[in-house]
Amino acid sequence: MPRLSLVIPAYKVQGYLAECLDSVLGQDYTDFEVIAVDDCSPDHSGAILDEYAARDPRVRVLHLAENVGLGRARNAGLEHVTGEYVLFLDSDDTLTKGSLRAIAERLEAAQDPEILVFDYARTFWDGRVRPNQRAELLQPDGPDTFTLAERPELLDLLQIVWNKAYRMDFVQRHGLTFPPGYYEDAPWTFCSMISAERIAVLARVVVEYRQRREGGNILKTVSRKHFDVFDQYRRVFEYLDAHPELDAWRGPLFGKMVDHFLTVLERPDRLPAQARAEFFHRASADYRARLPKGFVRPDGNRGSKYAMLERDSYSSLLGASAAGKLRESLRGRARKTVTRSKKRAMGLLYRSQMRRPLDENLAVFSAYWSRSVSCNPAAIDAELGRLAPQIRRVWAVRPDSVERVPEGVDVVRVGSREYWAAVARAKYLVNNVNFPDSVLKREGQIHLQTHHGTPLKTMGLDQRKFPASTDMSFRKLLKRCDRWDFSLSANRFSTAIWERVYPCSYESLETGYPRNDRLVHASAEDVAGARAALGLADGTRAFLYMPTHREYQPGFVPSIDLTRIADEVGEDVTLLVRGHYFYGADSHIEDLRRSGRIIDVSGHPEVEELYLAADALITDYSSAMFDYAVLDRPIIIYAPDWDIYSAVRGTYFNLLEEAPGSVATTQEELFELLGSDEYRGAEAAARRDVFRRRFCEFDDGHAAERVVRRVFLGETEPVPFVPFDERTHAPAPAAAPFVPAQAKPGTPAVAETA
């Protein structure tokens, strides 16, 4: 029998669940079990729970056949508890370090109380931490254990279940369970606190209560479900009726009930406007039915509202709130003034175009800060032309990049009259980064965020932990992300990260990356053509070297001795270098470039063509590894500065331990790998297979079609995925026919570094 049991229900929390479980399983106290309940979550929460259970025997997972809500999911977990004490933890919250040991020690010191109440703190997306405003109530005062009658002020704490540990025999003796519906904590908390004969407190923050920026709290959803509060307090008073020895608590609990009714009534994010009067009258009826004899109303404004409920005078309440509404109106006018100022700054043209109807058949595309026509947006553009040719497709491109745009692409120059007209009236706006702050989202517009890689390095809000990696304003970042309606994902790993680091109201589309469709469908002739375009001779092995940017370096510094690598690997090898241009006085490097042993492909317009041409990829921390893995060709990780990079930028997993192939941390190791067959041997292939199944799970060649059908055609039935083991991909260069080069590669269209 473990000392502690933690019941953790999960529903649509895939972005936060791992952090929650890590905070529990990483505790220095180990005498506990976790009962995780998958409340039929439609995302990957259930799979995440199973992964943790497979790694840690302390975790048991229940998969419910239907969604039953938080309270009944907790009940399901309770049935499987074997510990002496039970704790409830919401799956987007976390435990502080050492908190379980502190709980266990306090329980022992207090000689096993029936309830232990501990502290919590609210944590916010922007890094703020707000302590519990009534934390002083948890300070030791008198004996180790007491009844609520001895410290009734504990009723003034937020009445929640997850700031307490409950002795299981106490729970069972009193038949405590959670009811269905909203506000399910109220019956459990009030009934348990007034029934306990031995309560103890712990003045230590145990739970970090996450205040999610978007979509985290169903109680902040406008709905008639808030009427559930009446049933919850009916259950509280029915409990009092069944326990006459607790009758002294009618007055205090009546006050808590009325305060709760008023809170629901007055919060603008709870009740539909047309239901407010009905709610008031229902609250008034319960007030008069349960008013205890001798009850004294509180003083001041709160007492006045009690009187209005007692008289069932909704008109009086409306009059009393008029002043508050006036203040809110003034604040609203101020906000509108600021908005009008911003619109004026954008110019009369943009403002006038914003007043015109949306063009339902216009889509504006952009990629890499409007520097090119490429990546996921380009693949979606092509598929949109095939499936919905009636939609006009326009690319927003910077003026200095227009001449590099492929022939036949409809273009507007960023900042031009045509640009402002297009972004003002387009139904669809597609980008793999964010559109500028100056682009406002109109009602009815659809913004599609495609992203441009699977994240190894930290992104979004996670970068706050690594200040050396960015100086961005996270508040402005999230304001830009608020425009998203859809967010693409190539794998569940990415989905969970995007939803956590960009906590906005959008729909995640797990489609695979459209740009990778080409890697699945390309033929042997396509591979041969890609190699011929680069001037690769028949029989040549081509290594594509793609290092990523380092925030701690002012410019591009190659970490490989290019002269030496060319000498070491032999004359049958060509190195395709995708980075910044290499300018040097070293005549040997110039000779290598002229001989074709090194080809600078930093400005090649289509990285997918480079993937097709290369026999193997050499990279460090670039997201290129996730895309190239679709081809199931060798990948070599050269990470000489892993310790520095992971400390400065932060990463989501240890690449040295979970690499998609062979790993080298020194040039000597790299040269040894390249001079042998180890990088393309069985061990490297096994690592690559694990990596591919994790990160290429949705890349089956139909990603662009899924996106177009869902976003542009409004189809809700997804295109089925090809089973992983049945998928094909472009053949390796060795299987492609040799095609003599017709010409040297053309002038690069735009430089992009992964």
C-alpha positions in Angstrom: 0.0 0.0 0.0 1.6 3.3 -1.0 1.4 6.2 1.3 0.0 8.6 -1.3 -2.2 8.2 -4.4 -2.6 10.9 -7.0 -5.6 10.9 -9.2 -5.0 12.9 -12.4 -7.8 13.1 -15.0 -6.8 14.2 -18.5 -8.9 15.8 -21.2 -7.5 17.9 -24.1 -4.3 18.7 -22.2 -1.7 17.2 -24.6 0.4 20.4 -24.5 0.7 20.4 -20.7 0.4 16.7 -19.6 4.0 15.8 -19.8 5.0 18.7 -17.7 2.4 17.7 -15.1 3.5 14.1 -15.0 7.2 15.0 -14.9 6.6 17.2 -11.9 5.1 14.2 -10.1 7.4 11.4 -11.2 10.5 13.6 -10.6 9.8 14.1 -6.9 12.5 13.0 -4.4 9.7 11.2 -2.4 8.8 7.9 -4.1 6.1 6.2 -2.0 3.2 7.0 -4.2 1.1 5.9 -7.1 -0.5 7.8 -10.0 -4.0 6.9 -11.2 -4.3 8.7 -14.5 -7.7 8.9 -16.1 -8.1 9.5 -19.8 -11.6 11.0 -20.0 -12.0 9.9 -23.6 -9.8 12.8 -24.7 -10.0 13.5 -28.4 -6.3 14.6 -28.6 -3.3 12.5 -27.8 -3.5 12.8 -24.0 -4.4 9.1 -23.6 -1.4 8.0 -25.7 0.9 10.3 -23.6 -0.4 8.6 -20.4 0.2 5.2 -21.9 3.8 6.2 -22.7 4.5 7.3 -19.2 2.9 4.1 -17.8 5.1 2.0 -20.0 8.2 3.7 -18.5 7.1 4.0 -14.9 5.3 1.2 -12.9 3.9 3.8 -10.5 1.6 5.1 -13.2 -1.7 3.3 -14.0 -4.0 4.5 -16.8 -7.8 4.2 -17.0 -9.3 4.9 -20.5 -12.9 5.8 -20.2 -15.2 4.8 -23.0 -17.0 8.2 -23.1 -16.3 11.7 -21.8 -17.9 12.0 -18.4 -16.4 15.3 -17.1 -13.9 16.1 -14.4 -16.0 15.0 -11.4 -16.9 11.5 -12.6 -13.4 11.0 -14.1 -12.1 11.6 -10.6 -14.6 9.1 -9.2 -13.3 6.5 -11.7 -9.8 7.1 -10.5 -10.9 6.8 -6.8 -12.1 3.3 -7.4 -8.6 2.2 -8.1 -6.8 4.0 -5.3 -4.8 1.8 -3.0 -2.9 4.5 -1.0 -3.5 5.7 2.5 -4.1 9.2 1.3 -5.5 10.5 -2.0 -4.6 13.8 -3.7 -6.2 15.3 -6.8 -4.1 17.1 -9.4 -5.5 18.8 -12.5 -3.5 17.7 -15.6 -2.4 21.1 -16.6 -1.0 22.0 -13.2 2.3 20.9 -11.6 3.8 20.1 -8.3 6.7 22.0 -6.8 9.9 20.3 -6.1 10.0 18.4 -2.9 6.3 18.9 -2.2 5.3 15.2 -1.8 8.1 14.7 0.8 6.8 17.8 2.6 3.3 16.4 2.6 4.4 13.0 3.8 6.5 14.5 6.6 3.6 16.8 7.7 1.1 13.9 7.7 3.5 11.9 10.0 4.1 14.9 12.3 0.4 15.5 12.6 -0.2 11.8 13.3 -2.3 11.1 10.2 -5.0 13.8 10.1 -8.1 13.2 8.0 -7.4 16.2 5.8 -4.2 18.1 5.2 -4.7 21.6 3.6 -1.7 23.0 1.7 -0.9 26.1 -0.3 -0.7 26.9 -4.0 0.3 29.7 -6.3 -1.2 30.8 -9.6 1.3 30.8 -12.5 0.7 32.8 -15.7 1.9 32.4 -19.3 4.1 35.6 -19.0 6.1 34.2 -16.1 4.2 35.9 -13.3 3.5 34.0 -10.1 0.8 35.2 -7.8 0.7 33.7 -4.3 -2.5 32.6 -2.7 -4.0 35.8 -1.2 -5.2 34.0 1.9 -2.0 32.0 2.5 -1.8 33.4 6.1 -4.7 31.1 7.0 -2.4 28.1 6.6 0.2 29.2 9.1 0.5 26.9 12.2 -1.6 28.3 15.0 -2.3 26.0 18.0 -2.4 22.2 17.9 -1.2 20.1 15.0 -4.8 19.0 14.3 -8.1 20.7 14.8 -11.7 20.8 13.7 -13.1 23.4 11.3 -15.0 24.8 14.2 -11.7 25.7 15.8 -10.5 27.5 12.7 -13.6 28.4 10.7 -11.6 31.0 8.7 -10.4 28.1 6.5 -13.7 28.3 4.8 -12.5 31.5 3.3 -9.9 29.7 1.2 -10.7 28.9 -2.4 -12.8 25.8 -2.0 -11.1 23.4 -4.3 -10.1 19.7 -3.9 -6.5 19.8 -5.2 -5.1 21.8 -2.3 -5.7 19.0 0.1 -4.7 15.4 0.9 -7.5 13.2 2.1 -7.2 10.0 4.2 -8.9 7.3 2.2 -10.7 5.6 5.2 -12.2 9.1 5.9 -13.3 9.4 2.3 -14.9 5.9 2.3 -16.5 6.4 5.7 -18.3 9.5 4.6 -19.2 8.2 1.1 -17.5 11.2 -0.6 -17.9 11.2 -4.4 -17.9 13.9 -7.0 -21.2 14.9 -8.7 -21.5 15.6 -12.4 -21.6 19.1 -13.8 -19.8 22.4 -13.2 -18.6 23.4 -9.7 -18.2 19.7 -8.7 -15.7 20.7 -6.0 -18.2 22.5 -3.8 -20.1 19.5 -2.4 -17.0 17.4 -1.9 -15.0 20.3 -0.2 -17.7 21.7 2.0 -19.0 18.3 3.2 -15.5 16.9 3.9 -14.3 20.0 5.7 -17.3 20.2 8.1 -17.2 16.5 8.7 -13.5 16.1 9.5 -12.5 15.7 13.2 -8.8 16.1 12.6 -7.5 18.7 10.1 -3.9 19.9 9.6 -2.3 22.6 7.5 1.0 22.9 5.6 2.2 26.4 4.9 4.1 25.4 1.7 3.2 26.0 -2.0 2.6 22.5 -3.3 0.6 23.1 -6.5 1.4 25.5 -9.3 -2.1 26.4 -10.5 -1.7 27.2 -14.2 -3.8 30.2 -15.5 -4.1 29.2 -19.1 -4.2 32.1 -21.5 -6.8 30.4 -23.7 -9.2 27.5 -23.4 -8.1 26.2 -20.0 -11.0 26.8 -17.8 -14.5 25.6 -18.7 -15.9 27.9 -16.0 -14.9 30.8 -18.2 -17.1 29.6 -21.0 -20.5 31.3 -21.5 -23.1 28.6 -21.1 -26.2 27.5 -19.3 -24.1 24.9 -17.7 -23.4 27.4 -14.9 -26.9 26.6 -13.7 -25.3 23.4 -12.3 -24.3 25.5 -9.3 -27.8 25.2 -7.9 -27.7 21.4 -8.0 -24.3 21.4 -6.3 -25.5 23.5 -3.3 -28.7 21.4 -3.2 -26.4 18.4 -2.5 -24.5 20.4 0.2 -27.7 21.1 2.1 -29.1 17.6 1.6 -25.9 16.5 3.3 -26.6 18.8 6.2 -30.2 17.5 6.4 -28.8 14.0 6.7 -26.3 15.0 9.4 -28.2 17.1 12.0 -25.1 17.1 14.2 -23.6 19.5 11.6 -26.5 21.9 11.7 -24.4 24.7 13.0 -22.8 25.1 9.6 -26.0 26.1 7.8 -25.3 29.8 8.3 -21.7 29.8 7.1 -22.5 27.5 4.1 -25.5 29.6 3.3 -23.2 32.6 3.0 -20.8 30.7 0.8 -23.7 29.6 -1.4 -25.0 33.2 -1.9 -21.5 34.5 -2.6 -21.1 31.8 -5.2 -24.4 32.6 -6.9 -23.5 36.3 -7.0 -20.1 35.5 -8.5 -21.6 33.5 -11.3 -24.2 36.2 -11.9 -21.7 39.0 -12.1 -18.9 37.5 -14.1 -19.3 38.5 -17.8 -17.8 35.2 -18.9 -20.3 32.9 -17.4 -24.0 33.3 -18.3 -25.6 34.0 -21.6 -27.2 37.5 -21.5 -30.7 36.1 -22.0 -30.3 33.7 -19.1 -29.2 36.2 -16.4 -32.7 37.1 -15.2 -33.7 33.5 -15.0 -30.5 32.7 -13.0 -31.2 35.6 -10.6 -34.8 34.4 -9.9 -33.6 30.8 -9.4 -30.9 32.1 -6.9 -33.5 34.2 -5.1 -35.8 31.1 -4.7 -32.9 29.1 -3.2 -32.0 32.1 -1.0 -35.4 32.2 0.5 -35.9 28.5 0.8 -32.6 28.0 2.7 -32.3 31.2 4.7 -31.4 30.1 8.2 -33.2 31.5 11.2 -31.3 34.4 12.7 -29.0 34.9 9.7 -27.4 38.3 9.6 -26.6 39.8 6.2 -23.1 41.1 5.7 -22.5 44.9 5.7 -21.9 47.1 2.7 -22.5 46.5 -1.0 -22.4 42.7 -0.5 -25.2 42.9 2.0 -27.2 45.0 -0.3 -27.0 42.3 -3.0 -28.2 39.8 -0.4 -31.2 41.9 0.2 -32.0 42.1 -3.5 -31.9 38.3 -3.7 -34.2 38.1 -0.7 -36.7 40.4 -2.3 -36.3 38.8 -5.8 -35.6 42.3 -7.2 -33.6 41.8 -10.3 -34.3 45.4 -11.4 -32.6 46.7 -8.3 -29.5 44.6 -9.1 -29.4 46.0 -12.6 -29.6 49.6 -11.2 -26.9 48.9 -8.7 -24.6 47.7 -11.5 -25.2 50.7 -13.8 -22.2 52.6 -12.4 -20.0 49.6 -13.0 -21.3 49.4 -16.5 -20.6 53.0 -17.1 -17.0 52.6 -16.0 -16.6 49.6 -18.3 -18.1 51.6 -21.2 -15.6 54.4 -20.7 -12.8 51.8 -20.8 -14.3 50.3 -23.9 -14.3 53.7 -25.6 -10.7 54.1 -24.7 -9.9 50.8 -26.3 -11.8 51.8 -29.5 -9.9 55.0 -29.6 -6.6 53.1 -29.6 -7.9 50.7 -32.3 -8.9 53.7 -34.5 -5.5 55.2 -34.1 -3.8 52.0 -35.2 -6.1 51.8 -38.3 -5.3 55.4 -39.2 -1.6 54.6 -39.0 -2.1 51.9 -41.6 -3.4 54.4 -44.1 -6.6 55.3 -45.7 -6.3 52.7 -48.4 -6.1 49.8 -46.0 -8.9 51.2 -43.9 -11.2 51.6 -46.9 -10.4 48.1 -48.1 -11.2 46.7 -44.6 -14.7 48.1 -45.0 -15.3 46.2 -48.3 -16.7 42.7 -48.3 -14.3 39.8 -48.0 -13.4 38.1 -51.3 -14.4 34.5 -50.6 -12.2 33.3 -53.5 -8.9 35.0 -52.6 -6.0 33.5 -50.7 -2.8 35.4 -49.7 0.3 33.3 -49.1 3.6 34.2 -47.5 6.7 32.3 -46.4 9.8 33.2 -44.4 8.9 36.8 -43.8 7.9 37.2 -47.5 11.3 36.3 -48.8 10.4 33.4 -51.1 7.7 31.2 -52.5 8.5 28.0 -50.7 7.9 25.6 -47.8 4.5 24.4 -46.6 2.6 27.4 -48.0 3.9 26.7 -51.5 2.8 23.0 -51.3 -0.6 24.1 -50.2 -0.8 26.7 -52.9 -0.1 24.0 -55.6 -2.7 21.6 -54.1 -5.3 24.4 -53.8 -4.8 25.1 -57.5 -5.6 21.4 -58.2 -8.6 21.0 -55.9 -10.1 24.5 -55.9 -9.0 26.4 -59.0 -11.7 29.0 -58.4 -9.7 30.4 -55.5 -7.2 33.1 -56.7 -3.8 32.6 -55.1 -1.6 35.6 -54.4 1.9 35.7 -52.9 3.1 38.5 -50.7 6.8 39.0 -51.4 9.2 41.7 -50.4 10.1 44.2 -53.2 13.8 43.0 -53.2 12.8 39.4 -53.7 10.2 39.8 -56.5 12.6 39.0 -59.3 13.3 35.7 -57.7 9.7 34.5 -57.8 9.0 31.5 -60.2 7.3 32.4 -63.4 3.5 32.2 -63.3 3.1 33.1 -59.7 0.7 36.0 -58.9 2.6 38.4 -56.7 1.9 41.6 -54.6 4.8 43.6 -53.3 4.7 43.9 -49.5 3.8 47.5 -48.6 2.2 48.3 -52.0 -1.4 49.3 -52.6 -2.1 45.9 -54.0 -0.7 44.2 -50.9 -2.9 46.2 -48.5 -5.9 45.5 -50.6 -5.2 41.8 -50.7 -4.6 41.3 -47.0 -7.6 43.4 -46.2 -10.0 41.5 -48.4 -8.6 37.9 -48.7 -10.7 35.2 -47.1 -7.6 33.1 -46.4 -4.2 34.1 -45.2 -1.5 31.4 -45.1 2.0 31.8 -43.6 4.8 29.7 -42.1 5.6 32.5 -39.8 3.4 35.3 -38.5 2.1 38.1 -40.6 3.3 41.6 -39.5 1.6 43.3 -36.6 0.1 45.8 -39.0 -2.1 43.1 -40.6 -5.4 43.0 -38.6 -7.6 40.0 -38.7 -11.2 40.7 -39.9 -14.2 38.8 -38.8 -14.7 36.0 -41.2 -11.0 35.8 -42.3 -9.2 32.5 -41.8 -5.5 32.5 -40.8 -3.6 29.2 -41.4 -0.2 28.9 -39.6 1.8 26.1 -41.2 5.0 26.4 -39.2 8.3 25.5 -40.9 9.8 22.7 -38.9 9.6 20.2 -36.1 11.0 21.9 -33.0 14.2 20.5 -31.4 15.1 23.9 -30.0 12.7 25.7 -27.6 10.0 27.9 -29.2 7.4 30.5 -28.2 6.8 31.0 -24.5 9.5 28.3 -23.7 12.1 30.8 -24.9 11.5 32.8 -21.8 13.6 30.3 -19.9 16.5 31.0 -22.3 16.8 34.8 -22.5 20.0 34.7 -24.4 18.1 33.2 -27.3 15.7 36.1 -28.0 14.7 39.6 -27.1 11.2 39.3 -28.4 8.1 40.7 -26.7 6.1 37.6 -25.8 2.9 39.6 -25.3 3.2 40.9 -28.9 4.0 37.4 -30.1 0.8 35.9 -28.6 -1.2 38.8 -30.0 0.0 37.8 -33.4 -0.8 34.2 -32.7 -4.3 35.1 -31.6 -5.1 35.5 -35.3 -4.6 31.8 -36.1 -7.5 29.7 -36.9 -5.5 26.6 -37.8 -2.0 25.3 -36.8 -0.4 22.5 -38.8 1.5 19.7 -37.2 3.7 17.0 -38.6 3.6 14.8 -35.5 2.0 14.6 -32.0 5.3 15.8 -30.5 4.9 19.1 -32.3 1.2 19.4 -31.6 1.8 19.3 -27.8 4.5 21.9 -28.0 2.6 24.3 -30.2 -0.5 24.2 -28.0 1.6 24.9 -24.9 4.0 27.6 -26.2 1.4 29.4 -28.4 -1.6 29.2 -26.0 -4.3 30.7 -28.3 -7.7 29.6 -29.6 -6.9 27.7 -32.8 -7.5 24.2 -34.2 -4.5 21.9 -34.5 -4.4 20.1 -37.8 -2.3 16.9 -37.6 -1.9 16.5 -41.3 1.9 16.1 -41.8 3.9 18.8 -43.5 2.7 19.5 -47.0 6.3 20.3 -48.2 7.2 16.7 -47.4 4.6 15.3 -49.8 7.2 15.6 -52.6 9.6 13.4 -50.7 7.0 10.6 -50.6 5.9 10.8 -54.2 9.1 11.7 -56.1 10.2 9.1 -58.6 13.6 7.8 -59.6 13.5 10.2 -62.5 12.8 13.1 -60.1 15.8 12.1 -58.0 18.0 11.9 -61.1 16.8 15.2 -62.3 17.6 16.9 -59.0 21.2 15.5 -59.1 21.6 16.5 -62.7 20.5 20.1 -61.9 23.3 20.3 -59.3 25.9 18.9 -61.7 26.5 15.7 -59.7 28.4 13.1 -61.7 27.3 9.5 -62.0 28.6 7.5 -59.0 29.1 10.5 -56.9 28.1 10.3 -53.2 26.6 13.6 -52.2 26.5 14.7 -48.5 24.2 17.6 -47.7 25.7 19.6 -44.9 23.0 21.8 -43.2 24.1 23.5 -39.9 21.7 25.7 -38.1 21.9 29.2 -36.6 23.5 29.7 -33.2 22.4 32.7 -31.2 25.7 32.9 -29.4 27.6 33.5 -32.6 27.5 36.8 -34.4 27.8 35.2 -37.8 28.1 31.9 -39.6 31.1 30.0 -38.5 31.4 26.5 -40.1 32.3 23.9 -37.5 33.7 21.5 -40.1 37.1 21.9 -41.8 35.8 21.8 -45.4 39.2 21.4 -46.9 40.0 18.4 -44.6 36.6 16.7 -45.0 37.0 16.8 -48.8 40.4 15.2 -48.5 39.3 12.6 -45.9 36.1 11.3 -47.7 37.7 10.7 -51.1 37.2 12.1 -54.6 33.9 10.3 -55.2 32.2 12.5 -52.6 30.7 15.9 -53.1 29.7 18.1 -50.2 26.5 20.2 -50.7 26.8 23.1 -48.2 23.5 24.8 -47.2 24.4 27.8 -45.1 25.9 31.2 -45.6 28.2 31.8 -48.5 31.8 30.8 -47.8 34.3 33.5 -48.8 37.9 32.7 -48.0 41.3 33.2 -49.4 42.1 29.5 -49.1 43.0 28.5 -52.6 42.4 24.8 -51.9 38.7 25.6 -51.1 38.4 27.6 -54.3 39.9 24.6 -56.2 37.4 22.3 -54.5 34.5 24.6 -55.5 35.7 24.8 -59.1 36.1 21.0 -59.2 32.6 20.4 -57.9 33.8 18.7 -54.7 32.0 21.4 -52.7 28.8 23.0 -54.0 27.3 26.0 -52.2 23.6 25.5 -52.2 22.8 28.1 -49.5 20.5 30.0 -51.9 18.9 27.1 -53.7 15.2 27.9 -54.0 13.9 24.4 -53.1 15.5 22.5 -50.2 13.3 19.5 -51.0 15.3 19.1 -54.3 18.5 19.1 -52.3 17.0 16.3 -50.1 16.2 14.3 -53.1 19.7 14.7 -54.5 21.7 13.9 -51.4 22.8 10.4 -50.4 23.0 11.4 -46.7 22.5 14.4 -44.5 25.0 15.9 -42.1 23.5 18.4 -39.6 23.6 19.6 -36.1 20.4 20.9 -34.6 18.5 21.9 -37.8 14.9 20.9 -38.2 16.1 19.5 -41.6 16.7 16.2 -39.9 12.9 15.7 -39.3 12.1 16.3 -43.0 15.0 14.3 -44.4 14.0 11.4 -42.3 10.9 10.9 -44.5 13.3 9.6 -47.2 14.7 7.0 -44.8 18.3 7.8 -45.8 21.3 8.1 -43.5 21.5 11.1 -41.2 24.7 12.0 -39.3 24.5 14.3 -36.3 27.6 16.4 -35.9 27.2 18.2 -32.6 30.5 19.6 -31.3 28.9 22.2 -29.1 25.8 20.4 -27.8 26.4 21.5 -24.2 26.6 25.2 -25.2 23.7 25.1 -27.7 21.3 23.2 -25.4 22.2 25.6 -22.5 21.8 28.8 -24.5 18.8 27.9 -26.7 17.2 25.0 -24.8 16.0 21.8 -26.4 13.1 19.4 -26.1 15.0 16.2 -26.0 18.6 15.0 -25.8 19.7 14.7 -29.5 22.9 12.8 -28.6 20.8 10.1 -27.0 17.8 10.1 -29.4 19.5 10.8 -32.7 18.2 9.7 -36.1 21.4 8.0 -36.8 25.1 8.1 -36.0 26.5 10.9 -33.8 29.9 12.6 -33.8 30.9 15.3 -31.3 34.4 15.9 -32.7 35.8 16.3 -36.2 37.9 13.1 -35.7 34.7 11.2 -34.9 33.0 12.7 -38.0 35.8 11.8 -40.4 35.9 8.3 -39.0 32.2 7.9 -39.5 32.4 9.1 -43.1 35.3 6.9 -43.9 33.4 3.8 -42.8 30.0 2.3 -43.3 28.9 2.9 -39.8 26.7 5.9 -40.7 24.6 3.7 -43.0 24.8 0.5 -41.0 22.2 -1.6 -39.2 22.6 0.3 -35.8 22.1 3.7 -37.5 19.1 2.4 -39.4 17.5 1.1 -36.2 17.9 4.5 -34.6 16.5 6.2 -37.7 13.4 3.9 -37.7 12.6 4.9 -34.1 13.1 8.5 -35.0 10.9 8.3 -38.1 8.0 6.6 -36.3 8.0 9.3 -33.7 8.5 12.4 -35.9 7.3 11.4 -39.4 4.1 9.7 -38.2 1.7 11.9 -40.4 4.0 12.4 -43.4 2.4 10.0 -45.8 2.3 12.2 -48.9 -1.3 13.5 -48.5 -0.7 16.4 -46.1 -1.5 19.2 -48.6 -4.7 17.5 -49.6 -5.8 17.2 -46.0 -5.1 20.9 -45.4 -7.0 22.1 -48.5 -10.0 19.9 -47.8 -10.3 21.0 -44.2 -9.4 24.7 -44.4 -10.5 25.7 -47.9 -13.3 23.2 -48.7 -14.6 22.9 -45.2 -14.6 19.1 -45.2 -14.6 17.6 -41.7 -14.0 13.9 -42.7 -10.2 13.6 -42.7 -8.3 11.9 -45.5 -7.2 8.5 -44.0 -3.5 8.1 -43.2 -1.5 5.4 -45.1 -0.3 2.9 -42.5 3.3 3.7 -41.6 4.7 0.3 -42.7 2.9 0.6 -46.1 4.3 4.0 -47.1 6.7 4.6 -49.9 9.2 7.4 -50.4 11.5 8.6 -53.1 14.2 6.1 -54.1 17.8 6.6 -53.1 20.1 8.1 -55.6 21.8 4.8 -56.2 18.5 3.5 -57.6 18.0 6.5 -59.9 19.1 6.5 -63.6 22.0 8.9 -64.3 21.0 12.0 -66.2 23.8 14.1 -67.6 23.8 17.7 -66.4 22.4 20.1 -69.0 23.6 23.2 -67.3 25.1 24.6 -64.2 22.6 25.4 -61.4 20.9 28.7 -61.9 21.2 31.8 -59.8 19.8 31.1 -56.3 16.4 32.5 -55.7 16.6 33.3 -52.0 18.9 32.2 -49.1 17.3 30.3 -46.4 19.0 28.5 -43.5 17.1 25.8 -41.7 
